[in-house]
């Protein structure tokens, strides 16, 4: 796996696309979610996302349309971009939709805590920061 660090993330081939998606999302919302980024990049369909939320898919990475190494890189780049533009990280719990008992949803097959946190962290635009985003 290619190492993504605070000094290398801007040189990654995925950087420009993710930065553009983040800017686009922030024109309409004050929250960036990894799910929204993957949907905008074409790596996840809304239908697959909804099927996962309704427990028809056991874990989200099963339907992500890129290899897991690339998905992990994209998540890390998103984290660095969010930090760069001053978004506040907010860990979010994902539970199933629909009737019946609500269950906590998994993003990865293994349930690796670091990966789960990257997928479940939303990045929130702080009040008054809109002018800084370009």
Secondary structure, DSSP 4 states (H G I P E B T S, - for coil): -----TTTGGGSTTHHHHHHHHHHHHTT-SEEEHHHHHHHHTSS-HHHHHHHHTTSSSBGGGT-SS-HHHHHHHHHHHHHHHHHTTPEEEE---B--SSS---BPBSSSS--HHHHHHHHEEEEPPTT-GGG--
